[in-house]
Amino acid sequence: MVMKLVTREERGQAIAQHSGQVSRIDDMLYIVKSQSRNAEYTVNKVNGEWTCTCPDNTYRHTTCKHIYAVNFSLSIRAEVKASKPKSYVISELTAQVCQWCGSNNLKKDGIRHNKGGSIQKFLCREYGHYFTINIGFERMKHNPKAITTAMQLYFSGESLRNTMKSLKLLGVEVSHQTVYNWINKYVALMKDYADRITPNVGDKWRADEVYIKVAGNMKYLFAVMDDETRFLIAQEVAETKHQHDAKHLFQMATKLMEKQPKIMVTDGLPSYHVAAKQVLKGTQHVREIMLKGSVHNNKMERINGEIRDREKTMRGLKVNETPILTGYQLFHNYIRPHSSLDGKTPADMCGITVEGKNKWLTLIQNAAQKKDFVNPKIES
């Protein structure tokens, strides 16, 4: 009887096909369980080459079964990603159909003038309805373009007063308080809408904290982000760092995403360990990581840097419940393209497409029109 020799590649494929044998920490680091004893091996990508801590790769310098397992795992991951269904589309609202009856038998019928500019009026020939595409901006003195331009300027890094000065160059005369009022109103509207869309985030999340100033006092912003898509899932302001209870943050994140991650990466803060143990049962908690170590949290550090830069421009926040942090979360997730995501937004990566050149306008109009819509969950 001739016994067939099993190659390392075949062994690696068998390992990858068994659930729980290969754990992804990040794009460059995987943990693979030993098949012969109670141990784990670290498979790390260094200078474009995979290395493993097992004897085969360390001493014999051969491509071991654990590296093959990681490669097969990456192939499976790519196939799953390619087979994902179509995304949820937040469409740009246009005057293609009547806002009252849905008829497409329309014609332009005059202009409505107000202090903020001119708005096209439409007539529905079917039932004689008049309407304008001004959803979400009713009874506003200034037009949607001025308001959304202000939001783009502010969340891109300008202060309230600099935003006011920039609008003045465009012929829009408003105070810095008016700009803040716009932000306060429309951030609340968009947050309520966005919170009812469940994005298709990955199975590995990261949590971290960054200090911020609120009314002159040192406080901490705790946040959870999806590793794969960079989607900022949840955040909350805490009075202290070491005495903060992170359970509420993790509960909020799992409720919004309607799932819990397979891996949660944090620093060594004890409150994360307690929260993960009590809230994320069955989730692998990777902790005590350093920015320069083999396991790091630098993706969260980049977001922390963005938030700290934004806070410096504002010279600190005024109150804990400020709309600014929520607005920046919306800007980060739905508006701002990320170079690390090939020019896409985190929402794009999660299967949520916001159409139109002015994404602020698209979000606001849909949020105002669909206040009672049913939560569309985007399946993985």
VOBA-1610 file (N, C-alpha, C; in pm, whole numbers, padded with zeros to 5 digits, always signed):
BEGIN
Met+00086-00120+00000Met+00000+00000+00000Met+00089+00125+00000Val+00065+00215-00094Val+00144+00335-00107Val+00071+00451-00038Met+00140+00513+00059Met+00080+00626+00131Met+00112+00756+00057Lys+00010+00835+00040Lys+00028+00964-00027Lys+00086+01065+00071Leu+00193+01133+00030Leu+00254+01235+00114Leu+00172+01363+00106Val+00143+01418+00222Val+00066+01543+00228Val+00163+01659+00232Thr+00152+01750+00138Thr+00244+01864+00130Thr+00207+01971+00233Arg+00301+02060+00257Arg+00274+02171+00349Arg+00160+02258+00297Glu+00153+02275+00165Glu+00047+02355+00105Glu-00091+02294+00131Glu-00101+02162+00120Glu-00228+02094+00147Glu-00264+02103+00294Arg-00164+02093+00381Arg-00191+02107+00524Arg-00239+02249+00556Gly-00176+02347+00492Gly-00218+02485+00512Gly-00361+02510+00467Gln-00398+02449+00354Gln-00535+02464+00305Gln-00634+02403+00403Ala-00599+02288+00461Ala-00686+02223+00558Ala-00703+02309+00683Ile-00594+02373+00726Ile-00601+02461+00843Ile-00693+02580+00816Ala-00679+02641+00698Ala-00758+02760+00663Ala-00906+02730+00654Gln-00941+02604+00619Gln-01082+02568+00601Gln-01152+02537+00732His-01074+02525+00841His-01134+02500+00972His-01153+02633+01046Ser-01273+02658+01092Ser-01305+02784+01159Ser-01226+02799+01289Gly-01175+02919+01311Gly-01107+02951+01436Gly-00960+02917+01440Gln-00906+02860+01331Gln-00765+02822+01331Gln-00674+02940+01293Val-00725+03030+01210Val-00648+03145+01165Val-00718+03272+01212Ser-00650+03354+01292Ser-00706+03479+01342Ser-00632+03598+01282Arg-00705+03686+01218Arg-00645+03805+01158Arg-00638+03916+01262Ile-00517+03966+01289Ile-00500+04079+01379Ile-00504+04209+01299Asp-00427+04216+01193Asp-00439+04324+01095Asp-00385+04274+00961Asp-00370+04365+00865Asp-00330+04324+00729Asp-00195+04253+00725Met-00111+04282+00822Met+00026+04229+00821Met+00050+04124+00929Leu-00050+04089+01006Leu-00027+04001+01121Leu-00143+03903+01142Tyr-00109+03774+01152Tyr-00206+03669+01176Tyr-00155+03577+01287Ile-00248+03519+01359Ile-00216+03418+01460Ile-00276+03285+01414Val-00192+03181+01404Val-00237+03049+01357Val-00213+02948+01469Lys-00317+02874+01501Lys-00306+02773+01607Lys-00222+02654+01561Ser-00143+02601+01653Ser-00065+02481+01625Ser-00158+02362+01613Gln-00128+02271+01521Gln-00211+02152+01500Gln-00165+02033+01583Ser-00047+02045+01645Ser+00008+01931+01719Ser+00015+01953+01870Arg+00009+02079+01913Arg+00016+02105+02057Arg-00059+02233+02089Asn-00072+02260+02216Asn-00147+02377+02262Asn-00059+02502+02252Ala-00048+02556+02133Ala+00038+02672+02109Ala-00015+02751+01990Glu+00041+02869+01971Glu+00004+02954+01858Glu+00132+03007+01792Tyr+00124+03028+01661Tyr+00237+03082+01587Tyr+00196+03216+01525Thr+00289+03308+01524Thr+00266+03441+01467Thr+00317+03446+01324Val+00228+03477+01232Val+00265+03493+01091Val+00261+03642+01060Asn+00376+03698+01029Asn+00391+03842+01015Asn+00452+03875+00878Lys+00405+03982+00815Lys+00459+04022+00685Lys+00566+04128+00706Val+00690+04095+00669Val+00804+04186+00686Val+00870+04207+00549Asn+00876+04334+00506Asn+00937+04369+00376Asn+00877+04288+00261Gly+00746+04272+00267Gly+00675+04204+00159Gly+00678+04053+00165Glu+00744+03994+00265Glu+00755+03849+00278Glu+00691+03802+00408Trp+00617+03690+00400Trp+00557+03634+00520Trp+00661+03555+00600Thr+00662+03576+00731Thr+00748+03499+00822Thr+00662+03436+00929Cys+00711+03326+00986Cys+00637+03256+01090Cys+00731+03220+01204Thr+00679+03212+01325Thr+00761+03180+01441Thr+00775+03029+01463Cys+00719+02948+01373Cys+00732+02803+01388Cys+00873+02758+01347Pro+00919+02640+01391Pro+01055+02592+01358Pro+01081+02578+01208Asp+00978+02535+01132Asp+00997+02515+00988Asp+01046+02643+00920Asn+00981+02754+00952Asn+01018+02879+00887Asn+01136+02947+00955Thr+01142+02938+01088Thr+01249+03006+01163Thr+01386+02945+01137Tyr+01393+02809+01138Tyr+01524+02743+01128Tyr+01552+02684+00989Arg+01445+02637+00922Arg+01467+02574+00790Arg+01442+02673+00676His+01382+02787+00708His+01355+02893+00610His+01270+02844+00493Thr+01177+02756+00525Thr+01084+02707+00423Thr+00947+02774+00444Thr+00867+02774+00338Thr+00730+02824+00351Thr+00648+02719+00425Cys+00614+02749+00549Cys+00548+02650+00635Cys+00398+02643+00608Lys+00334+02544+00670Lys+00189+02526+00651Lys+00110+02643+00709His+00166+02713+00808His+00095+02826+00869His+00090+02944+00774Ile+00199+02965+00698Ile+00199+03071+00597Ile+00104+03036+00484Tyr+00105+02908+00443Tyr+00009+02864+00341Tyr-00134+02884+00390Ala-00158+02858+00520Ala-00292+02875+00577Ala-00337+03021+00569Val-00244+03112+00597Val-00275+03254+00588Val-00307+03292+00444Asn-00229+03244+00349Asn-00253+03275+00208Asn-00388+03223+00160Phe-00423+03101+00203Phe-00555+03047+00167Phe-00665+03126+00234Ser-00641+03169+00358Ser-00739+03250+00430Ser-00763+03382+00359Leu-00657+03442+00306Leu-00669+03566+00229Leu-00749+03543+00101Ser-00728+03428+00037Ser-00804+03396-00086Ser-00952+03381-00056Ile-00982+03311+00054Ile-01123+03292+00094Ile-01186+03427+00124Arg-01111+03513+00194Arg-01160+03646+00230Arg-01192+03729+00105Ala-01104+03720+00005Ala-01124+03794-00120Ala-01248+03745-00194Glu-01271+03612-00193Glu-01388+03556-00261Glu-01517+03601-00193Val-01516+03601-00059Val-01635+03644+00015Val-01663+03791-00013Lys-01557+03872-00015Lys-01572+04015-00039Lys-01628+04041-00178Ala-01583+03962-00276Ala-01628+03981-00415Ala-01774+03939-00433Ser-01822+03849-00346Ser-01958+03799-00359Ser-02061+03879-00280Lys-02019+03989-00218Lys-02112+04070-00139Lys-02220+04128-00229Pro-02342+04142-00177Pro-02452+04195-00257Pro-02436+04345-00282Lys-02525+04400-00365Lys-02521+04541-00396Lys-02537+04624-00270Ser-02482+04743-00275Ser-02484+04830-00158Ser-02619+04898-00143Tyr-02638+04956-00025Tyr-02755+05040-00002Tyr-02722+05178-00056Val-02806+05229-00144Val-02779+05355-00212Val-02864+05466-00153Ile-02799+05575-00111Ile-02868+05696-00067Ile-02870+05788-00189Ser-02982+05794-00256Ser-02990+05859-00387Ser-03004+06010-00375Glu-02951+06076-00474Glu-02967+06221-00486Glu-03112+06250-00528Leu-03178+06342-00460Leu-03317+06374-00493Leu-03321+06475-00607Thr-03394+06442-00711Thr-03408+06530-00826Thr-03555+06544-00861Ala-03585+06638-00947Ala-03724+06662-00987Ala-03763+06572-01104Gln-03748+06441-01088Gln-03786+06347-01194Gln-03930+06300-01176Val-03975+06301-01050Val-04114+06261-01023Val-04175+06361-00925Cys-04307+06368-00924Cys-04380+06456-00833Cys-04361+06408-00689Gln-04330+06498-00600Gln-04310+06463-00460Gln-04440+06424-00391Trp-04556+06454-00454Trp-04686+06424-00393Trp-04747+06294-00447Cys-04744+06276-00579Cys-04814+06159-00636Cys-04723+06062-00710Gly-04597+06100-00735Gly-04504+06010-00802Gly-04508+06017-00953Ser-04590+06105-01009Ser-04600+06117-01154Ser-04473+06180-01211Asn-04437+06138-01334Asn-04321+06199-01400Asn-04363+06299-01507Asn-04491+06333-01508Asn-04544+06431-01604Asn-04531+06570-01542Leu-04410+06626-01550Leu-04379+06751-01482Leu-04337+06858-01581Lys-04342+06982-01534Lys-04283+07092-01610Lys-04236+07200-01513Lys-04131+07273-01554Lys-04083+07384-01473Lys-04187+07496-01481Asp-04215+07558-01366Asp-04322+07658-01363Asp-04286+07773-01269Gly-04191+07854-01312Gly-04158+07973-01234Gly-04046+07951-01134Ile-04009+08061-01071Ile-03901+08062-00972Ile-03953+08121-00842Arg-03916+08058-00731Arg-03949+08114-00599Arg-03825+08188-00549His-03844+08316-00514His-03733+08398-00468His-03741+08417-00316Asn-03626+08404-00251Asn-03617+08439-00109Asn-03481+08501-00082Lys-03452+08532+00043Lys-03327+08601+00077Lys-03204+08518+00042Gly-03219+08388+00044Gly-03105+08302+00019Gly-03080+08274-00129Gly-03173+08314-00215Gly-03154+08287-00357Gly-03283+08244-00423Ser-03271+08187-00541Ser-03388+08147-00619Ser-03400+07996-00624Ile-03525+07944-00615Ile-03551+07801-00616Ile-03650+07770-00727Gln-03618+07671-00810Gln-03705+07633-00922Gln-03834+07568-00870Lys-03947+07613-00925Lys-04077+07553-00893Lys-04115+07456-01005Phe-04184+07348-00968Phe-04230+07248-01065Phe-04381+07230-01053Leu-04445+07201-01168Leu-04589+07174-01171Leu-04610+07031-01216Cys-04691+06955-01139Cys-04730+06821-01179Cys-04856+06832-01266Arg-04844+06791-01390Arg-04957+06805-01483Arg-05071+06709-01449Glu-05040+06602-01376Glu-05144+06502-01346Glu-05251+06559-01252Tyr-05205+06621-01141Tyr-05300+06667-01039Tyr-05285+06815-01007Gly-05195+06883-01076Gly-05182+07027-01054Gly-05104+07065-00930His-05024+06972-00876His-04945+07003-00757His-04825+07089-00793Tyr-04795+07186-00707Tyr-04671+07262-00717Tyr-04576+07213-00608Phe-04448+07205-00640Phe-04350+07166-00538Phe-04211+07215-00579Thr-04122+07215-00483Thr-03981+07248-00508Thr-03895+07138-00446Ile-03774+07122-00499Ile-03679+07027-00440Ile-03600+07103-00333Asn-03666+07123-00221Asn-03605+07199-00112Asn-03623+07124+00020Ile-03629+06990+00009Ile-03656+06906+00126Ile-03546+06921+00229Gly-03586+06945+00353Gly-03491+06959+00461Gly-03448+07103+00484Phe-03479+07192+00390Phe-03436+07331+00402Phe-03556+07427+00400Glu-03673+07374+00428Glu-03793+07457+00430Glu-03780+07567+00536Arg-03829+07683+00500Arg-03833+07801+00589Arg-03694+07847+00632Met-03592+07807+00557Met-03457+07857+00583Met-03432+07983+00498Lys-03371+08084+00558Lys-03346+08209+00486Lys-03241+08192+00377His-03149+08098+00397His-03041+08079+00301His-03057+07947+00227Asn-03002+07941+00107Asn-03025+07825+00022Asn-02941+07705+00066Pro-02975+07584+00020Pro-02903+07462+00060Pro-02754+07467+00028Lys-02717+07531-00084Lys-02576+07536-00122Lys-02494+07611-00017Ala-02546+07722+00034Ala-02475+07800+00135Ala-02459+07721+00264Ile-02564+07652+00304Ile-02562+07576+00430Ile-02466+07458+00421Thr-02473+07382+00312Thr-02385+07266+00298Thr-02240+07307+00274Thr-02218+07421+00209Thr-02081+07473+00193Thr-02023+07507+00330Ala-02103+07566+00416Ala-02058+07599+00551Ala-02017+07474+00627Met-02095+07368+00614Met-02064+07244+00685Met-01937+07179+00631Gln-01920+07186+00499Gln-01798+07129+00440Gln-01675+07207+00485Leu-01683+07339+00485Leu-01570+07422+00529Leu-01536+07394+00675Tyr-01639+07389+00758Tyr-01615+07374+00902Tyr-01553+07238+00934Phe-01610+07131+00882Phe-01559+06998+00916Phe-01432+06962+00840Ser-01396+07044+00740Ser-01267+07026+00675Ser-01154+07093+00752Gly-01190+07171+00856Gly-01085+07227+00940Gly-01096+07374+00971Glu-01190+07447+00910Glu-01202+07590+00936Glu-01277+07615+01068Ser-01247+07728+01131Ser-01319+07768+01251Ser-01454+07827+01210Leu-01542+07850+01307Leu-01672+07909+01276Leu-01656+08047+01213Arg-01565+08127+01266Arg-01545+08262+01213Arg-01482+08260+01073Asn-01389+08170+01050Asn-01330+08160+00917Asn-01432+08109+00815Thr-01520+08019+00860Thr-01628+07972+00773Thr-01720+08088+00738Met-01752+08171+00838Met-01835+08290+00815Met-01770+08383+00713Lys-01638+08404+00724Lys-01566+08492+00631Lys-01565+08434+00489Ser-01549+08303+00478Ser-01548+08239+00347Ser-01684+08250+00279Leu-01791+08236+00357Leu-01926+08250+00301Leu-01951+08393+00253Lys-01891+08489+00323Lys-01907+08629+00284Lys-01851+08653+00145Leu-01740+08585+00111Leu-01682+08597-00023Leu-01776+08543-00130Leu-01867+08452-00089Leu-01964+08395-00182Leu-02095+08474-00183Gly-02096+08587-00109Gly-02215+08670-00105Gly-02316+08628-00001Val-02277+08544+00094Val-02367+08496+00198Val-02329+08564+00330Glu-02416+08652+00378Glu-02389+08728+00500Glu-02458+08659+00619Val-02377+08594+00703Val-02430+08528+00823Val-02330+08548+00937Ser-02375+08527+01060Ser-02288+08533+01177Ser-02230+08395+01205His-02124+08389+01285His-02068+08259+01321His-02166+08177+01403Gln-02255+08244+01478Gln-02358+08174+01555Gln-02458+08106+01463Thr-02490+08171+01351Thr-02581+08110+01253Thr-02521+07983+01195Val-02391+07988+01165Val-02323+07868+01115Val-02332+07755+01216Tyr-02310+07788+01344Tyr-02320+07685+01450Tyr-02463+07630+01458Asn-02562+07720+01444Asn-02703+07674+01449Asn-02733+07577+01335Trp-02678+07604+01217Trp-02697+07512+01104Trp-02637+07375+01137Ile-02516+07377+01190Ile-02448+07252+01225Ile-02530+07175+01328Asn-02578+07246+01429Asn-02655+07183+01536Asn-02782+07117+01482Lys-02852+07188+01392Lys-02978+07137+01337Lys-02957+07016+01247Tyr-02863+07029+01152Tyr-02851+06926+01050Tyr-02769+06805+01094Val-02680+06822+01188Val-02609+06707+01243Val-02708+06615+01316Ala-02798+06674+01394Ala-02899+06594+01465Ala-02989+06519+01368Leu-03029+06587+01259Leu-03115+06525+01158Leu-03044+06408+01090Met-02918+06429+01048Met-02843+06325+00978Met-02807+06209+01070Lys-02776+06237+01197Lys-02739+06130+01291Lys-02857+06034+01311Asp-02976+06090+01327Asp-03094+06005+01347Asp-03115+05915+01226Tyr-03091+05967+01107Tyr-03105+05890+00983Tyr-02995+05785+00970Ala-02869+05827+00992Ala-02756+05737+00975Ala-02757+05623+01077Asp-02804+05651+01198Asp-02806+05548+01302Asp-02904+05435+01270Arg-02995+05458+01175Arg-03092+05354+01139Arg-03049+05276+01014Ile-02929+05302+00966Ile-02871+05222+00857Ile-02761+05137+00917Thr-02770+05006+00903Thr-02670+04916+00961Thr-02565+04884+00855Pro-02446+04941+00868Pro-02341+04916+00768Pro-02283+04776+00779Asn-02223+04731+00673Asn-02162+04599+00670Asn-02015+04610+00716Val-01997+04621+00846Val-01861+04631+00901Val-01801+04492+00914Gly-01668+04487+00937Gly-01598+04360+00948Gly-01609+04298+01086Asp-01528+04195+01108Asp-01531+04119+01233Asp-01421+04158+01329Lys-01343+04259+01293Lys-01237+04305+01382Lys-01252+04455+01406Trp-01271+04491+01533Trp-01288+04631+01569Trp-01171+04677+01655Arg-01156+04808+01664Arg-01053+04869+01748Arg-01117+04972+01840Ala-01067+04984+01961Ala-01114+05086+02054Ala-00993+05161+02110Asp-01011+05290+02130Asp-00903+05371+02185Asp-00964+05497+02244Glu-00881+05575+02312Glu-00927+05699+02374Glu-00827+05810+02344Val-00877+05932+02340Val-00792+06049+02316Val-00840+06162+02407Tyr-00745+06237+02462Tyr-00785+06346+02551Tyr-00831+06466+02469Ile-00932+06534+02519Ile-00985+06655+02457Ile-01018+06755+02567Lys-01033+06881+02532Lys-01071+06983+02628Lys-01218+07019+02608Val-01294+07014+02717Val-01434+07052+02714Val-01454+07159+02819Ala-01493+07279+02776Ala-01509+07393+02866Ala-01384+07416+02950Gly-01268+07395+02889Gly-01141+07418+02957Gly-01092+07304+03043Asn-01170+07198+03057Asn-01133+07084+03142Asn-01088+06965+03057Met-00989+06890+03109Met-00940+06772+03039Met-01040+06657+03050Lys-01083+06606+02935Lys-01173+06490+02932Lys-01122+06394+02824Tyr-01192+06282+02808Tyr-01146+06180+02713Tyr-01258+06138+02620Leu-01224+06125+02493Leu-01319+06073+02394Leu-01283+05928+02367Phe-01375+05838+02403Phe-01359+05695+02377Phe-01433+05661+02248Ala-01370+05580+02162Ala-01431+05551+02033Ala-01402+05407+01990Val-01493+05352+01906Val-01478+05219+01847Val-01481+05234+01696Met-01386+05171+01627Met-01376+05179+01481Met-01363+05039+01423Asp-01421+05018+01304Asp-01403+04892+01231Asp-01267+04893+01163Asp-01192+04785+01178Asp-01055+04780+01127Asp-01050+04781+00975Glu-01136+04705+00911Glu-01127+04688+00766Glu-01173+04810+00689Thr-01283+04871+00733Thr-01344+04980+00656Thr-01313+05118+00711Arg-01253+05126+00830Arg-01225+05253+00901Arg-01354+05324+00942Phe-01466+05252+00945Phe-01594+05312+00983Phe-01593+05339+01133Leu-01616+05466+01171Leu-01620+05505+01312Leu-01757+05468+01366Ile-01761+05363+01449Ile-01888+05301+01489Ile-01958+05377+01601Ala-01887+05407+01708Ala-01949+05470+01824Ala-01844+05551+01899Gln-01891+05652+01975Gln-01800+05732+02055Gln-01876+05793+02173Glu-01803+05824+02280Glu-01863+05890+02395Glu-01755+05966+02472Val-01796+06075+02538Val-01704+06157+02616Val-01708+06111+02761Ala-01590+06094+02822Ala-01578+06049+02960Ala-01504+06152+03044Glu-01538+06158+03172Glu-01474+06253+03263Glu-01329+06214+03291Thr-01304+06084+03302Thr-01169+06036+03333Thr-01132+05923+03239Lys-01005+05887+03240Lys-00957+05779+03155Lys-00961+05645+03227His-00900+05638+03343His-00882+05509+03411His-01005+05462+03488Gln-01094+05555+03522Gln-01214+05516+03597Gln-01338+05505+03508His-01320+05526+03379His-01434+05520+03288His-01479+05376+03265Asp-01610+05355+03264Asp-01669+05224+03236Asp-01695+05213+03086Ala-01619+05128+03018Ala-01630+05116+02872Ala-01744+05025+02828Lys-01818+04968+02923Lys-01926+04875+02886Lys-02031+04944+02800His-02068+05067+02837His-02170+05139+02760His-02126+05161+02616Leu-01998+05193+02597Leu-01944+05214+02463Leu-01956+05088+02379Phe-01917+04974+02435Phe-01923+04847+02362Phe-02068+04806+02336Gln-02156+04831+02433Gln-02299+04800+02415Gln-02358+04884+02303Met-02323+05013+02301Met-02372+05103+02196Met-02322+05057+02059Ala-02195+05017+02051Ala-02137+04974+01924Ala-02205+04848+01871Thr-02226+04749+01957Thr-02290+04624+01913Thr-02437+04645+01877Lys-02502+04737+01947Lys-02643+04766+01917Lys-02655+04833+01780Leu-02569+04930+01752Leu-02575+05001+01624Leu-02541+04910+01507Met-02443+04820+01526Met-02400+04730+01418Met-02479+04600+01413Glu-02561+04575+01516Glu-02641+04453+01527Glu-02555+04328+01520Lys-02436+04334+01574Lys-02344+04221+01579Lys-02233+04255+01677Gln-02153+04156+01712Gln-02032+04184+01788Gln-01913+04129+01711Pro-01795+04188+01730Pro-01680+04147+01651Pro-01623+04014+01698Lys-01544+03951+01611Lys-01471+03832+01651Lys-01343+03869+01725Ile-01288+03987+01691Ile-01165+04036+01755Ile-01185+04182+01793Met-01148+04218+01915Met-01147+04358+01959Met-01005+04393+02001Val-00947+04495+01939Val-00811+04538+01966Val-00816+04666+02049Thr-00750+04668+02163Thr-00744+04787+02249Thr-00605+04801+02307Asp-00582+04910+02381Asp-00459+04919+02459Asp-00481+04845+02591Gly-00390+04863+02684Gly-00398+04785+02808Gly-00485+04844+02916Leu-00570+04940+02883Leu-00658+05002+02983Leu-00749+04897+03046Pro-00748+04885+03181Pro-00826+04779+03247Pro-00975+04783+03215Ser-01031+04904+03195Ser-01176+04913+03170Ser-01215+04843+03040Tyr-01125+04840+02940Tyr-01153+04768+02816Tyr-01161+04618+02843His-01071+04569+02928His-01068+04425+02959His-01197+04384+03028Val-01241+04466+03125Val-01365+04436+03198Val-01485+04442+03104Ala-01491+04547+03020Ala-01604+04564+02928Ala-01610+04452+02826Ala-01494+04412+02771Ala-01490+04304+02672Ala-01536+04174+02734Lys-01496+04150+02859Lys-01531+04026+02927Lys-01681+04018+02954Gln-01743+04132+02985Gln-01884+04133+03023Gln-01979+04153+02905Val-01935+04229+02805Val-02024+04264+02693Val-01995+04179+02570Leu-01867+04158+02540Leu-01827+04089+02417Leu-01789+03944+02445Lys-01880+03869+02497Lys-01853+03728+02529Lys-01833+03649+02400Gly-01722+03576+02395Gly-01689+03500+02275Gly-01599+03576+02179Thr-01575+03705+02206Thr-01485+03785+02122Thr-01342+03774+02174Gln-01247+03756+02084Gln-01106+03754+02123Gln-01060+03896+02149His-01011+03922+02269His-00967+04056+02307His-00815+04063+02301Val-00763+04143+02209Val-00619+04164+02194Val-00586+04296+02263Arg-00503+04292+02368Arg-00475+04412+02447Arg-00326+04428+02472Glu-00294+04536+02543Glu-00156+04571+02576Glu-00071+04586+02450Ile-00127+04660+02354Ile-00056+04681+02229Ile+00014+04816+02231Met+00118+04827+02153Met+00195+04951+02143Met+00202+04996+01998Leu+00220+05127+01976Leu+00224+05180+01840Leu+00338+05121+01759Lys+00452+05091+01825Lys+00569+05041+01753Lys+00583+04889+01761Gly+00491+04822+01826Gly+00501+04678+01841Gly+00451+04603+01719Ser+00461+04468+01726Ser+00413+04387+01614Ser+00262+04392+01604Val+00196+04413+01719Val+00052+04436+01720Val+00033+04582+01760His-00029+04663+01676His-00038+04805+01706His-00179+04856+01678Asn-00205+04976+01724Asn-00337+05037+01709Asn-00325+05167+01630Asn-00233+05171+01532Asn-00205+05297+01465Asn-00320+05348+01379Lys-00411+05261+01338Lys-00527+05308+01262Lys-00616+05398+01349Met-00634+05358+01475Met-00709+05442+01567Met-00631+05568+01601Glu-00499+05556+01611Glu-00416+05673+01642Glu-00430+05779+01535Arg-00446+05738+01410Arg-00463+05835+01301Arg-00593+05913+01318Ile-00701+05842+01351Ile-00829+05910+01374Ile-00820+06002+01495Asn-00752+05955+01601Asn-00733+06039+01719Asn-00661+06169+01681Gly-00563+06157+01592Gly-00491+06276+01546Gly-00582+06372+01472Glu-00671+06318+01389Glu-00767+06402+01317Glu-00856+06478+01414Ile-00906+06408+01515Ile-00996+06469+01613Ile-00923+06576+01694Arg-00798+06547+01733Arg-00722+06644+01811Arg-00692+06769+01728Asp-00661+06751+01600Asp-00638+06867+01513Asp-00765+06951+01501Arg-00880+06884+01488Arg-01008+06954+01478Arg-01038+07032+01606Glu-01006+06971+01721Glu-01032+07034+01850Glu-00943+07157+01870Lys-00818+07151+01822Lys-00727+07266+01834Lys-00779+07386+01758Thr-00837+07361+01640Thr-00895+07470+01561Thr-01007+07538+01638Met-01084+07458+01712Met-01197+07511+01788Met-01155+07566+01924Arg-01025+07543+01961Arg-00974+07582+02093Arg-01057+07518+02204Gly-01085+07393+02186Gly-01161+07318+02286Gly-01310+07318+02258Leu-01379+07219+02312Leu-01524+07209+02298Leu-01593+07282+02412Lys-01719+07314+02394Lys-01791+07392+02496Lys-01868+07304+02594Val-01932+07198+02542Val-02014+07110+02627Val-01993+06966+02585Asn-02022+06872+02677Asn-02007+06728+02647Asn-02094+06686+02529Glu-02216+06740+02522Glu-02313+06697+02421Glu-02300+06778+02293Thr-02182+06829+02264Thr-02162+06910+02145Thr-02194+06833+02017Pro-02257+06901+01918Pro-02282+06834+01790Pro-02156+06821+01706Ile-02048+06885+01748Ile-01927+06888+01667Ile-01867+06748+01651Leu-01860+06673+01761Leu-01802+06538+01754Leu-01887+06446+01669Thr-02018+06456+01684Thr-02108+06375+01601Thr-02097+06415+01454Gly-02088+06546+01430Gly-02074+06595+01293Gly-01945+06546+01230Tyr-01837+06544+01309Tyr-01711+06497+01253Tyr-01718+06346+01225Gln-01791+06273+01308Gln-01810+06129+01283Gln-01883+06108+01150Leu-01986+06187+01123Leu-02058+06178+00996Leu-01967+06216+00880Phe-01889+06323+00898Phe-01795+06368+00795Phe-01693+06259+00765His-01638+06197+00870His-01538+06091+00854His-01597+05970+00782Asn-01719+05931+00818Asn-01779+05808+00765Asn-01838+05824+00625Tyr-01904+05938+00598Tyr-01985+05949+00476Tyr-01935+06050+00373Ile-01855+06147+00416Ile-01820+06258+00326Ile-01674+06254+00281Arg-01583+06238+00375Arg-01440+06255+00347Arg-01380+06130+00282Pro-01324+06141+00162Pro-01254+06026+00102Pro-01121+06003+00172His-01081+05876+00186His-00959+05840+00257His-00858+05781+00159Ser-00736+05832+00162Ser-00632+05781+00072Ser-00602+05634+00101Ser-00613+05593+00228Ser-00586+05453+00264Ser-00696+05359+00214Leu-00810+05416+00171Leu-00920+05337+00117Leu-00934+05362-00034Asp-00825+05402-00098Asp-00822+05429-00242Asp-00923+05536-00282Gly-00933+05640-00199Gly-01021+05751-00233Gly-01167+05729-00200Lys-01199+05619-00134Lys-01338+05590-00095Lys-01363+05636+00048Thr-01489+05645+00085Thr-01524+05676+00223Thr-01545+05544+00298Pro-01538+05547+00432Pro-01571+05426+00509Pro-01711+05373+00476Ala-01806+05462+00452Ala-01942+05418+00416Ala-01940+05340+00285Asp-01862+05387+00187Asp-01848+05313+00061Asp-01799+05172+00088Met-01699+05160+00176Met-01642+05029+00207Met-01741+04939+00281Cys-01839+05001+00346Cys-01941+04924+00420Cys-02064+04894+00336Gly-02060+04929+00207Gly-02174+04900+00121Gly-02279+05009+00119Ile-02244+05130+00163Ile-02340+05242+00163Ile-02289+05347+00064Thr-02363+05371-00041Thr-02323+05467-00142Thr-02407+05594-00131Val-02340+05707-00110Val-02408+05837-00106Val-02386+05903-00242Glu-02492+05918-00318Glu-02481+05971-00454Glu-02479+06124-00455Gly-02435+06179-00567Gly-02436+06323-00587Gly-02302+06388-00557Lys-02276+06503-00621Lys-02153+06577-00597Lys-02153+06638-00457Asn-02269+06678-00409Asn-02283+06737-00276Asn-02344+06633-00182Lys-02258+06558-00115Lys-02307+06449-00030Lys-02379+06500+00095Trp-02340+06618+00143Trp-02413+06679+00254Trp-02560+06698+00215Leu-02582+06751+00094Leu-02718+06777+00045Leu-02797+06647+00034Thr-02734+06543-00023Thr-02801+06414-00039Thr-02841+06356+00096Leu-02751+06361+00194Leu-02780+06307+00327Leu-02892+06384+00395Ile-02885+06517+00390Ile-02986+06599+00458Ile-03123+06578+00397Gln-03132+06579+00265Gln-03262+06563+00201Gln-03322+06426+00227Asn-03240+06321+00222Asn-03291+06187+00251Asn-03330+06174+00397Ala-03251+06236+00486Ala-03283+06231+00629Ala-03416+06299+00657Ala-03443+06411+00590Ala-03568+06485+00611Ala-03686+06412+00548Gln-03664+06347+00434Gln-03772+06279+00363Gln-03808+06145+00425Lys-03709+06078+00485Lys-03728+05940+00532Lys-03717+05928+00683Lys-03787+06014+00754Lys-03780+06013+00899Lys-03834+05884+00959Asp-03925+05818+00888Asp-03988+05697+00940Asp-03952+05572+00861Phe-03838+05574+00791Phe-03804+05460+00708Phe-03755+05343+00793Val-03764+05221+00737Val-03723+05100+00806Val-03572+05079+00787Asn-03505+05039+00892Asn-03360+05019+00890Asn-03320+04917+00785Pro-03245+04957+00682Pro-03194+04860+00584Pro-03062+04802+00631Lys-03057+04675+00662Lys-02933+04611+00704Lys-02862+04555+00582Ile-02735+04590+00567Ile-02657+04545+00454Ile-02584+04417+00492Glu-02625+04306+00434Glu-02569+04176+00472Glu-02429+04157+00417Ser-02348+04082+00492Ser-02213+04050+00447Ser-02216+03921+00366
//
